[in-house]
Amino acid sequence: MATATAQDPRLTVWFDGACPLCLREIALMRRLDRRGAIRFLDVTDGETTCPIDRAELLARFHAREDGQLLSGAAAFAAMWRAIPVLRPFGVIARAPWALKILEALYVRFLRVRPRLQRLAARR
């Protein structure tokens, strides 16, 4: 099995570079991704190539793992699997029951995201 490199990551993550909350989270994930296994792409950068409509990418978290486009909790779980310290959480999320719970929590998070973004922008 080939290992990912900074030039050839096995995981691509699209994020909202205009969201202060997202920027903080991605900064943390970049620090944890010491192996360079993840390629982070800012959707708000006009030069970023998007696999689907840009508005859809901004509405939910997306990642591509081993060629498969994932959204929401599944995308977060893929990112966790790429980072050794978070990998156990990502592996657990492969179980359908766990992913179902995480997706329900993610949908609830999306409802309060605008308020959290405003709070993060104040800091």
A tleap script that builds the chain and sets N, CA, C and O, in Angstrom:
source leaprc.protein.ff14SB
mol = sequence {
  NMET ALA THR ALA THR ALA GLN ASP PRO ARG
  LEU THR VAL TRP PHE ASP GLY ALA CYS PRO
  LEU CYS LEU ARG GLU ILE ALA LEU MET ARG
  ARG LEU ASP ARG ARG GLY ALA ILE ARG PHE
  LEU ASP VAL THR ASP GLY GLU THR THR CYS
  PRO ILE ASP ARG ALA GLU LEU LEU ALA ARG
  PHE HIE ALA ARG GLU ASP GLY GLN LEU LEU
  SER GLY ALA ALA ALA PHE ALA ALA MET TRP
  ARG ALA ILE PRO VAL LEU ARG PRO PHE GLY
  VAL ILE ALA ARG ALA PRO TRP ALA LEU LYS
  ILE LEU GLU ALA LEU TYR VAL ARG PHE LEU
  ARG VAL ARG PRO ARG LEU GLN ARG LEU ALA
  ALA ARG CARG
}
set mol.1.N position { 0.847 -1.181 0.000 }
set mol.1.CA position { 0.000 0.000 0.000 }
set mol.1.C position { 0.892 1.243 0.000 }
set mol.1.O position { 1.799 1.361 0.824 }
set mol.2.N position { 0.637 2.143 -0.901 }
set mol.2.CA position { 1.437 3.363 -0.989 }
set mol.2.C position { 1.036 4.333 0.110 }
set mol.2.O position { -0.128 4.404 0.502 }
set mol.3.N position { 2.011 5.075 0.596 }
set mol.3.CA position { 1.702 6.083 1.604 }
set mol.3.C position { 1.516 7.421 0.928 }
set mol.3.O position { 2.062 7.672 -0.147 }
set mol.4.N position { 0.742 8.274 1.564 }
set mol.4.CA position { 0.483 9.603 1.009 }
set mol.4.C position { 1.689 10.488 1.235 }
set mol.4.O position { 2.416 10.339 2.217 }
set mol.5.N position { 1.887 11.402 0.320 }
set mol.5.CA position { 2.918 12.422 0.469 }
set mol.5.C position { 2.263 13.772 0.303 }
set mol.5.O position { 1.109 13.855 -0.116 }
set mol.6.N position { 2.983 14.834 0.628 }
set mol.6.CA position { 2.430 16.183 0.468 }
set mol.6.C position { 2.099 16.446 -0.997 }
set mol.6.O position { 1.175 17.202 -1.298 }
set mol.7.N position { 2.853 15.822 -1.917 }
set mol.7.CA position { 2.591 16.023 -3.337 }
set mol.7.C position { 1.439 15.151 -3.843 }
set mol.7.O position { 0.778 15.505 -4.820 }
set mol.8.N position { 1.198 14.023 -3.191 }
set mol.8.CA position { 0.205 13.059 -3.645 }
set mol.8.C position { -0.622 12.557 -2.462 }
set mol.8.O position { -0.503 11.394 -2.077 }
set mol.9.N position { -1.459 13.423 -1.881 }
set mol.9.CA position { -2.221 12.991 -0.714 }
set mol.9.C position { -3.339 12.028 -1.100 }
set mol.9.O position { -3.874 12.085 -2.207 }
set mol.10.N position { -3.678 11.148 -0.170 }
set mol.10.CA position { -4.793 10.231 -0.401 }
set mol.10.C position { -6.114 10.896 -0.071 }
set mol.10.O position { -7.171 10.364 -0.411 }
set mol.11.N position { -6.077 12.060 0.591 }
set mol.11.CA position { -7.300 12.727 1.015 }
set mol.11.C position { -7.243 14.195 0.627 }
set mol.11.O position { -6.244 14.873 0.868 }
set mol.12.N position { -8.311 14.677 0.029 }
set mol.12.CA position { -8.451 16.097 -0.275 }
set mol.12.C position { -9.633 16.618 0.518 }
set mol.12.O position { -10.696 15.997 0.552 }
set mol.13.N position { -9.439 17.772 1.162 }
set mol.13.CA position { -10.483 18.405 1.970 }
set mol.13.C position { -10.746 19.793 1.416 }
set mol.13.O position { -9.814 20.571 1.214 }
set mol.14.N position { -12.009 20.107 1.169 }
set mol.14.CA position { -12.403 21.450 0.748 }
set mol.14.C position { -12.972 22.164 1.967 }
set mol.14.O position { -13.752 21.584 2.722 }
set mol.15.N position { -12.584 23.422 2.159 }
set mol.15.CA position { -13.063 24.168 3.322 }
set mol.15.C position { -13.400 25.598 2.926 }
set mol.15.O position { -12.971 26.091 1.883 }
set mol.16.N position { -14.184 26.253 3.786 }
set mol.16.CA position { -14.637 27.628 3.582 }
set mol.16.C position { -13.607 28.581 4.183 }
set mol.16.O position { -13.587 28.790 5.396 }
set mol.17.N position { -12.762 29.151 3.348 }
set mol.17.CA position { -11.719 30.053 3.802 }
set mol.17.C position { -12.222 31.396 4.287 }
set mol.17.O position { -11.451 32.177 4.844 }
set mol.18.N position { -13.509 31.683 4.087 }
set mol.18.CA position { -14.096 32.928 4.575 }
set mol.18.C position { -14.763 32.744 5.937 }
set mol.18.O position { -15.294 33.702 6.500 }
set mol.19.N position { -14.740 31.552 6.455 }
set mol.19.CA position { -15.383 31.226 7.732 }
set mol.19.C position { -14.325 31.183 8.832 }
set mol.19.O position { -13.436 30.332 8.794 }
set mol.20.N position { -14.403 32.085 9.808 }
set mol.20.CA position { -13.402 32.092 10.872 }
set mol.20.C position { -13.387 30.790 11.684 }
set mol.20.O position { -12.330 30.351 12.137 }
set mol.21.N position { -14.531 30.194 11.863 }
set mol.21.CA position { -14.628 28.919 12.578 }
set mol.21.C position { -13.909 27.820 11.785 }
set mol.21.O position { -13.146 27.031 12.342 }
set mol.22.N position { -14.168 27.788 10.486 }
set mol.22.CA position { -13.542 26.787 9.622 }
set mol.22.C position { -12.025 26.970 9.578 }
set mol.22.O position { -11.276 25.993 9.607 }
set mol.23.N position { -11.583 28.211 9.509 }
set mol.23.CA position { -10.147 28.490 9.466 }
set mol.23.C position { -9.447 27.981 10.713 }
set mol.23.O position { -8.343 27.442 10.630 }
set mol.24.N position { -10.072 28.146 11.856 }
set mol.24.CA position { -9.479 27.652 13.110 }
set mol.24.C position { -9.397 26.128 13.106 }
set mol.24.O position { -8.386 25.544 13.495 }
set mol.25.N position { -10.469 25.505 12.665 }
set mol.25.CA position { -10.484 24.050 12.640 }
set mol.25.C position { -9.446 23.501 11.663 }
set mol.25.O position { -8.727 22.555 11.983 }
set mol.26.N position { -9.371 24.090 10.482 }
set mol.26.CA position { -8.414 23.620 9.483 }
set mol.26.C position { -6.985 23.875 9.954 }
set mol.26.O position { -6.096 23.063 9.696 }
set mol.27.N position { -6.757 24.985 10.637 }
set mol.27.CA position { -5.416 25.253 11.184 }
set mol.27.C position { -5.015 24.139 12.165 }
set mol.27.O position { -3.873 23.680 12.156 }
set mol.28.N position { -5.948 23.718 12.993 }
set mol.28.CA position { -5.673 22.626 13.931 }
set mol.28.C position { -5.387 21.329 13.171 }
set mol.28.O position { -4.432 20.619 13.487 }
set mol.29.N position { -6.211 21.023 12.176 }
set mol.29.CA position { -6.022 19.794 11.411 }
set mol.29.C position { -4.673 19.812 10.682 }
set mol.29.O position { -4.005 18.782 10.592 }
set mol.30.N position { -4.277 20.965 10.169 }
set mol.30.CA position { -2.963 21.074 9.505 }
set mol.30.C position { -1.833 20.791 10.494 }
set mol.30.O position { -0.863 20.114 10.153 }
set mol.31.N position { -1.956 21.304 11.707 }
set mol.31.CA position { -0.924 21.039 12.726 }
set mol.31.C position { -0.872 19.545 13.075 }
set mol.31.O position { 0.207 18.986 13.274 }
set mol.32.N position { -2.025 18.916 13.147 }
set mol.32.CA position { -2.077 17.489 13.480 }
set mol.32.C position { -1.634 16.598 12.317 }
set mol.32.O position { -1.180 15.474 12.532 }
set mol.33.N position { -1.765 17.095 11.102 }
set mol.33.CA position { -1.416 16.323 9.892 }
set mol.33.C position { 0.089 16.435 9.622 }
set mol.33.O position { 0.508 17.030 8.629 }
set mol.34.N position { 0.870 15.873 10.492 }
set mol.34.CA position { 2.338 15.987 10.397 }
set mol.34.C position { 2.913 15.209 9.222 }
set mol.34.O position { 4.025 15.492 8.775 }
set mol.35.N position { 2.168 14.236 8.720 }
set mol.35.CA position { 2.651 13.425 7.595 }
set mol.35.C position { 2.314 14.049 6.247 }
set mol.35.O position { 2.775 13.571 5.211 }
set mol.36.N position { 1.516 15.111 6.252 }
set mol.36.CA position { 1.110 15.724 4.985 }
set mol.36.C position { 0.189 14.828 4.178 }
set mol.36.O position { 0.253 14.810 2.948 }
set mol.37.N position { -0.664 14.088 4.863 }
set mol.37.CA position { -1.567 13.145 4.205 }
set mol.37.C position { -2.791 13.814 3.605 }
set mol.37.O position { -3.506 13.200 2.814 }
set mol.38.N position { -3.039 15.060 3.971 }
set mol.38.CA position { -4.258 15.748 3.534 }
set mol.38.C position { -3.899 16.961 2.681 }
set mol.38.O position { -2.989 17.725 3.003 }
set mol.39.N position { -4.622 17.111 1.608 }
set mol.39.CA position { -4.512 18.305 0.765 }
set mol.39.C position { -5.725 19.177 1.086 }
set mol.39.O position { -6.865 18.787 0.834 }
set mol.40.N position { -5.469 20.358 1.644 }
set mol.40.CA position { -6.539 21.277 2.035 }
set mol.40.C position { -6.727 22.311 0.938 }
set mol.40.O position { -5.767 22.959 0.520 }
set mol.41.N position { -7.971 22.470 0.466 }
set mol.41.CA position { -8.274 23.431 -0.591 }
set mol.41.C position { -9.347 24.405 -0.117 }
set mol.41.O position { -10.411 24.001 0.352 }
set mol.42.N position { -9.050 25.683 -0.247 }
set mol.42.CA position { -9.978 26.744 0.140 }
set mol.42.C position { -10.978 26.970 -0.996 }
set mol.42.O position { -10.601 27.391 -2.090 }
set mol.43.N position { -12.237 26.690 -0.732 }
set mol.43.CA position { -13.291 26.821 -1.744 }
set mol.43.C position { -13.483 28.278 -2.163 }
set mol.43.O position { -13.911 28.551 -3.284 }
set mol.44.N position { -13.165 29.218 -1.262 }
set mol.44.CA position { -13.372 30.631 -1.585 }
set mol.44.C position { -12.271 31.196 -2.471 }
set mol.44.O position { -12.396 32.313 -2.973 }
set mol.45.N position { -11.199 30.442 -2.669 }
set mol.45.CA position { -10.140 30.851 -3.588 }
set mol.45.C position { -10.654 30.606 -5.008 }
set mol.45.O position { -10.954 29.468 -5.369 }
set mol.46.N position { -10.756 31.640 -5.795 }
set mol.46.CA position { -11.305 31.529 -7.142 }
set mol.46.C position { -10.569 30.559 -8.044 }
set mol.46.O position { -11.112 30.141 -9.066 }
set mol.47.N position { -9.349 30.192 -7.692 }
set mol.47.CA position { -8.567 29.282 -8.528 }
set mol.47.C position { -8.703 27.823 -8.116 }
set mol.47.O position { -8.176 26.937 -8.789 }
set mol.48.N position { -9.406 27.565 -7.015 }
set mol.48.CA position { -9.590 26.191 -6.551 }
set mol.48.C position { -10.579 25.470 -7.456 }
set mol.48.O position { -11.671 25.968 -7.730 }
set mol.49.N position { -10.181 24.300 -7.909 }
set mol.49.CA position { -11.061 23.462 -8.726 }
set mol.49.C position { -12.009 22.725 -7.800 }
set mol.49.O position { -11.588 22.123 -6.813 }
set mol.50.N position { -13.288 22.777 -8.126 }
set mol.50.CA position { -14.314 22.152 -7.302 }
set mol.50.C position { -14.924 20.962 -8.038 }
set mol.50.O position { -15.255 21.076 -9.218 }
set mol.51.N position { -15.077 19.828 -7.368 }
set mol.51.CA position { -15.651 18.650 -8.010 }
set mol.51.C position { -17.170 18.747 -8.181 }
set mol.51.O position { -17.753 18.019 -8.985 }
set mol.52.N position { -17.808 19.645 -7.425 }
set mol.52.CA position { -19.242 19.888 -7.516 }
set mol.52.C position { -19.454 21.394 -7.415 }
set mol.52.O position { -18.489 22.151 -7.306 }
set mol.53.N position { -20.686 21.824 -7.452 }
set mol.53.CA position { -21.006 23.242 -7.365 }
set mol.53.C position { -20.370 23.873 -6.129 }
set mol.53.O position { -20.448 23.314 -5.035 }
set mol.54.N position { -19.748 25.022 -6.299 }
set mol.54.CA position { -19.058 25.723 -5.213 }
set mol.54.C position { -20.005 25.995 -4.030 }
set mol.54.O position { -19.594 25.874 -2.876 }
set mol.55.N position { -21.248 26.356 -4.300 }
set mol.55.CA position { -22.216 26.623 -3.225 }
set mol.55.C position { -22.468 25.365 -2.393 }
set mol.55.O position { -22.614 25.448 -1.174 }
set mol.56.N position { -22.521 24.199 -3.049 }
set mol.56.CA position { -22.697 22.944 -2.313 }
set mol.56.C position { -21.492 22.667 -1.420 }
set mol.56.O position { -21.637 22.190 -0.295 }
set mol.57.N position { -20.299 22.973 -1.934 }
set mol.57.CA position { -19.090 22.765 -1.135 }
set mol.57.C position { -19.061 23.683 0.082 }
set mol.57.O position { -18.537 23.310 1.132 }
set mol.58.N position { -19.616 24.869 -0.055 }
set mol.58.CA position { -19.637 25.816 1.056 }
set mol.58.C position { -20.731 25.482 2.075 }
set mol.58.O position { -20.625 25.845 3.247 }
set mol.59.N position { -21.767 24.799 1.628 }
set mol.59.CA position { -22.894 24.491 2.517 }
set mol.59.C position { -22.595 23.345 3.476 }
set mol.59.O position { -23.114 23.312 4.592 }
set mol.60.N position { -21.755 22.404 3.039 }
set mol.60.CA position { -21.411 21.231 3.856 }
set mol.60.C position { -19.927 20.929 3.681 }
set mol.60.O position { -19.322 21.287 2.671 }
set mol.61.N position { -19.359 20.273 4.668 }
set mol.61.CA position { -17.954 19.872 4.611 }
set mol.61.C position { -17.807 18.715 3.621 }
set mol.61.O position { -18.594 17.768 3.648 }
set mol.62.N position { -16.795 18.792 2.746 }
set mol.62.CA position { -16.563 17.744 1.751 }
set mol.62.C position { -15.106 17.312 1.750 }
set mol.62.O position { -14.197 18.093 2.034 }
set mol.63.N position { -14.917 16.039 1.421 }
set mol.63.CA position { -13.575 15.486 1.270 }
set mol.63.C position { -13.632 14.394 0.208 }
set mol.63.O position { -14.684 13.811 -0.055 }
set mol.64.N position { -12.483 14.135 -0.392 }
set mol.64.CA position { -12.374 13.013 -1.326 }
set mol.64.C position { -11.340 12.055 -0.744 }
set mol.64.O position { -10.172 12.399 -0.566 }
set mol.65.N position { -11.806 10.851 -0.456 }
set mol.65.CA position { -10.948 9.810 0.109 }
set mol.65.C position { -10.870 8.664 -0.890 }
set mol.65.O position { -11.887 8.076 -1.257 }
set mol.66.N position { -9.669 8.357 -1.319 }
set mol.66.CA position { -9.460 7.257 -2.276 }
set mol.66.C position { -10.409 7.358 -3.474 }
set mol.66.O position { -10.956 6.353 -3.929 }
set mol.67.N position { -10.598 8.576 -3.976 }
set mol.67.CA position { -11.418 8.794 -5.162 }
set mol.67.C position { -12.902 8.961 -4.907 }
set mol.67.O position { -13.635 9.304 -5.835 }
set mol.68.N position { -13.374 8.737 -3.699 }
set mol.68.CA position { -14.800 8.851 -3.386 }
set mol.68.C position { -15.079 10.193 -2.707 }
set mol.68.O position { -14.449 10.531 -1.705 }
set mol.69.N position { -16.029 10.958 -3.260 }
set mol.69.CA position { -16.426 12.238 -2.678 }
set mol.69.C position { -17.365 11.985 -1.504 }
set mol.69.O position { -18.384 11.307 -1.636 }
set mol.70.N position { -16.998 12.545 -0.351 }
set mol.70.CA position { -17.773 12.370 0.883 }
set mol.70.C position { -18.259 13.722 1.376 }
set mol.70.O position { -17.650 14.752 1.085 }
set mol.71.N position { -19.352 13.717 2.120 }
set mol.71.CA position { -19.944 14.950 2.617 }
set mol.71.C position { -20.339 14.789 4.075 }
set mol.71.O position { -20.637 13.687 4.536 }
set mol.72.N position { -20.335 15.915 4.800 }
set mol.72.CA position { -20.803 15.918 6.181 }
set mol.72.C position { -19.943 15.084 7.105 }
set mol.72.O position { -18.715 15.145 7.048 }
set mol.73.N position { -20.588 14.305 7.954 }
set mol.73.CA position { -19.877 13.497 8.952 }
set mol.73.C position { -18.929 12.505 8.300 }
set mol.73.O position { -17.853 12.244 8.837 }
set mol.74.N position { -19.299 11.951 7.166 }
set mol.74.CA position { -18.424 10.998 6.470 }
set mol.74.C position { -17.124 11.674 6.044 }
set mol.74.O position { -16.063 11.050 6.084 }
set mol.75.N position { -17.195 12.938 5.637 }
set mol.75.CA position { -15.994 13.684 5.247 }
set mol.75.C position { -15.116 13.960 6.464 }
set mol.75.O position { -13.894 13.838 6.385 }
set mol.76.N position { -15.727 14.329 7.588 }
set mol.76.CA position { -14.959 14.534 8.816 }
set mol.76.C position { -14.281 13.228 9.240 }
set mol.76.O position { -13.112 13.231 9.628 }
set mol.77.N position { -15.006 12.127 9.167 }
set mol.77.CA position { -14.440 10.835 9.561 }
set mol.77.C position { -13.243 10.476 8.682 }
set mol.77.O position { -12.256 9.928 9.171 }
set mol.78.N position { -13.327 10.779 7.406 }
set mol.78.CA position { -12.199 10.516 6.501 }
set mol.78.C position { -10.987 11.350 6.918 }
set mol.78.O position { -9.860 10.854 6.922 }
set mol.79.N position { -11.220 12.607 7.266 }
set mol.79.CA position { -10.126 13.468 7.705 }
set mol.79.C position { -9.513 12.916 8.996 }
set mol.79.O position { -8.292 12.900 9.150 }
set mol.80.N position { -10.353 12.473 9.905 }
set mol.80.CA position { -9.852 11.904 11.156 }
set mol.80.C position { -8.994 10.671 10.889 }
set mol.80.O position { -7.963 10.477 11.533 }
set mol.81.N position { -9.422 9.830 9.930 }
set mol.81.CA position { -8.653 8.617 9.632 }
set mol.81.C position { -7.263 8.937 9.095 }
set mol.81.O position { -6.340 8.138 9.254 }
set mol.82.N position { -7.105 10.087 8.466 }
set mol.82.CA position { -5.815 10.470 7.881 }
set mol.82.C position { -4.836 11.012 8.922 }
set mol.82.O position { -3.645 11.151 8.641 }
set mol.83.N position { -5.327 11.314 10.112 }
set mol.83.CA position { -4.495 11.899 11.170 }
set mol.83.C position { -4.358 10.865 12.286 }
set mol.83.O position { -5.346 10.525 12.938 }
set mol.84.N position { -3.137 10.361 12.513 }
set mol.84.CA position { -2.962 9.249 13.467 }
set mol.84.C position { -3.637 9.437 14.827 }
set mol.84.O position { -4.257 8.499 15.327 }
set mol.85.N position { -3.537 10.599 15.428 }
set mol.85.CA position { -4.113 10.790 16.765 }
set mol.85.C position { -5.651 10.740 16.738 }
set mol.85.O position { -6.274 10.418 17.750 }
set mol.86.N position { -6.258 11.055 15.598 }
set mol.86.CA position { -7.719 11.034 15.471 }
set mol.86.C position { -8.236 9.769 14.777 }
set mol.86.O position { -9.443 9.534 14.722 }
set mol.87.N position { -7.330 8.975 14.260 }
set mol.87.CA position { -7.715 7.797 13.484 }
set mol.87.C position { -8.730 6.889 14.184 }
set mol.87.O position { -9.659 6.425 13.522 }
set mol.88.N position { -8.605 6.611 15.485 }
set mol.88.CA position { -9.609 5.735 16.118 }
set mol.88.C position { -11.043 6.247 15.956 }
set mol.88.O position { -11.966 5.454 15.773 }
set mol.89.N position { -11.229 7.554 16.022 }
set mol.89.CA position { -12.576 8.114 15.848 }
set mol.89.C position { -13.066 7.906 14.417 }
set mol.89.O position { -14.235 7.593 14.194 }
set mol.90.N position { -12.169 8.079 13.455 }
set mol.90.CA position { -12.521 7.871 12.054 }
set mol.90.C position { -12.847 6.425 11.746 }
set mol.90.O position { -13.735 6.140 10.943 }
set mol.91.N position { -12.135 5.518 12.378 }
set mol.91.CA position { -12.391 4.085 12.175 }
set mol.91.C position { -13.744 3.709 12.771 }
set mol.91.O position { -14.522 2.993 12.142 }
set mol.92.N position { -14.025 4.186 13.972 }
set mol.92.CA position { -15.335 3.922 14.592 }
set mol.92.C position { -16.460 4.450 13.703 }
set mol.92.O position { -17.516 3.829 13.589 }
set mol.93.N position { -16.221 5.606 13.075 }
set mol.93.CA position { -17.255 6.222 12.238 }
set mol.93.C position { -17.547 5.427 10.971 }
set mol.93.O position { -18.510 5.728 10.265 }
set mol.94.N position { -16.739 4.425 10.675 }
set mol.94.CA position { -17.046 3.550 9.527 }
set mol.94.C position { -18.275 2.688 9.811 }
set mol.94.O position { -18.951 2.241 8.884 }
set mol.95.N position { -18.561 2.457 11.080 }
set mol.95.CA position { -19.742 1.667 11.439 }
set mol.95.C position { -20.993 2.473 11.087 }
set mol.95.O position { -21.099 3.637 11.473 }
set mol.96.N position { -21.932 1.880 10.369 }
set mol.96.CA position { -23.127 2.618 9.954 }
set mol.96.C position { -23.861 3.310 11.107 }
set mol.96.O position { -24.318 4.442 10.952 }
set mol.97.N position { -23.978 2.648 12.249 }
set mol.97.CA position { -24.679 3.255 13.383 }
set mol.97.C position { -23.948 4.495 13.878 }
set mol.97.O position { -24.583 5.493 14.220 }
set mol.98.N position { -22.624 4.444 13.921 }
set mol.98.CA position { -21.837 5.583 14.397 }
set mol.98.C position { -21.931 6.747 13.405 }
set mol.98.O position { -22.098 7.898 13.808 }
set mol.99.N position { -21.824 6.444 12.116 }
set mol.99.CA position { -21.912 7.501 11.105 }
set mol.99.C position { -23.291 8.151 11.112 }
set mol.99.O position { -23.414 9.357 10.896 }
set mol.100.N position { -24.319 7.361 11.358 }
set mol.100.CA position { -25.681 7.902 11.425 }
set mol.100.C position { -25.806 8.902 12.581 }
set mol.100.O position { -26.398 9.970 12.422 }
set mol.101.N position { -25.251 8.551 13.732 }
set mol.101.CA position { -25.276 9.453 14.895 }
set mol.101.C position { -24.476 10.722 14.596 }
set mol.101.O position { -24.939 11.832 14.857 }
set mol.102.N position { -23.266 10.547 14.045 }
set mol.102.CA position { -22.413 11.706 13.731 }
set mol.102.C position { -23.068 12.624 12.701 }
set mol.102.O position { -22.966 13.846 12.805 }
set mol.103.N position { -23.734 12.044 11.716 }
set mol.103.CA position { -24.405 12.866 10.702 }
set mol.103.C position { -25.552 13.652 11.327 }
set mol.103.O position { -25.751 14.820 10.990 }
set mol.104.N position { -26.305 13.037 12.226 }
set mol.104.CA position { -27.388 13.749 12.908 }
set mol.104.C position { -26.830 14.918 13.716 }
set mol.104.O position { -27.408 16.005 13.724 }
set mol.105.N position { -25.709 14.690 14.393 }
set mol.105.CA position { -25.063 15.774 15.146 }
set mol.105.C position { -24.542 16.860 14.212 }
set mol.105.O position { -24.626 18.048 14.525 }
set mol.106.N position { -24.005 16.452 13.068 }
set mol.106.CA position { -23.493 17.420 12.097 }
set mol.106.C position { -24.615 18.311 11.555 }
set mol.106.O position { -24.435 19.520 11.414 }
set mol.107.N position { -25.752 17.723 11.257 }
set mol.107.CA position { -26.896 18.500 10.759 }
set mol.107.C position { -27.345 19.507 11.819 }
set mol.107.O position { -27.702 20.637 11.485 }
set mol.108.N position { -27.330 19.116 13.066 }
set mol.108.CA position { -27.668 20.053 14.150 }
set mol.108.C position { -26.628 21.166 14.238 }
set mol.108.O position { -26.974 22.331 14.438 }
set mol.109.N position { -25.354 20.805 14.088 }
set mol.109.CA position { -24.283 21.795 14.099 }
set mol.109.C position { -24.493 22.822 12.984 }
set mol.109.O position { -24.291 24.018 13.198 }
set mol.110.N position { -24.897 22.363 11.797 }
set mol.110.CA position { -25.089 23.285 10.668 }
set mol.110.C position { -26.127 24.362 10.994 }
set mol.110.O position { -26.043 25.485 10.496 }
set mol.111.N position { -27.096 24.016 11.824 }
set mol.111.CA position { -28.122 24.996 12.205 }
set mol.111.C position { -27.548 26.121 13.054 }
set mol.111.O position { -28.000 27.262 12.952 }
set mol.112.N position { -26.556 25.817 13.894 }
set mol.112.CA position { -25.982 26.847 14.770 }
set mol.112.C position { -24.665 27.411 14.219 }
set mol.112.O position { -24.080 28.321 14.807 }
set mol.113.N position { -24.217 26.876 13.114 }
set mol.113.CA position { -22.944 27.319 12.523 }
set mol.113.C position { -22.867 28.825 12.305 }
set mol.113.O position { -21.842 29.422 12.636 }
set mol.114.N position { -23.904 29.472 11.761 }
set mol.114.CA position { -23.799 30.923 11.554 }
set mol.114.C position { -23.529 31.695 12.849 }
set mol.114.O position { -22.751 32.649 12.855 }
set mol.115.N position { -24.165 31.284 13.932 }
set mol.115.CA position { -23.911 31.950 15.223 }
set mol.115.C position { -22.497 31.694 15.711 }
set mol.115.O position { -21.842 32.599 16.229 }
set mol.116.N position { -22.028 30.481 15.552 }
set mol.116.CA position { -20.665 30.146 15.964 }
set mol.116.C position { -19.635 30.890 15.111 }
set mol.116.O position { -18.579 31.279 15.609 }
set mol.117.N position { -19.942 31.086 13.836 }
set mol.117.CA position { -19.043 31.843 12.961 }
set mol.117.C position { -18.909 33.286 13.450 }
set mol.117.O position { -17.814 33.849 13.475 }
set mol.118.N position { -20.031 33.865 13.834 }
set mol.118.CA position { -19.989 35.243 14.339 }
set mol.118.C position { -19.168 35.322 15.626 }
set mol.118.O position { -18.392 36.259 15.812 }
set mol.119.N position { -19.337 34.355 16.502 }
set mol.119.CA position { -18.549 34.336 17.738 }
set mol.119.C position { -17.054 34.176 17.434 }
set mol.119.O position { -16.221 34.853 18.036 }
set mol.120.N position { -16.724 33.299 16.518 }
set mol.120.CA position { -15.315 33.074 16.176 }
set mol.120.C position { -14.702 34.312 15.529 }
set mol.120.O position { -13.515 34.587 15.704 }
set mol.121.N position { -15.510 35.054 14.786 }
set mol.121.CA position { -15.005 36.268 14.117 }
set mol.121.C position { -14.659 37.355 15.126 }
set mol.121.O position { -13.805 38.200 14.857 }
set mol.122.N position { -15.308 37.342 16.276 }
set mol.122.CA position { -15.066 38.366 17.307 }
set mol.122.C position { -13.735 38.149 18.025 }
set mol.122.O position { -13.183 39.088 18.598 }
set mol.123.N position { -13.227 36.946 17.998 }
set mol.123.CA position { -11.995 36.624 18.736 }
set mol.123.C position { -10.771 36.972 17.956 }
set mol.123.O position { -9.655 36.764 18.432 }
savepdb mol mol.pdb
quit
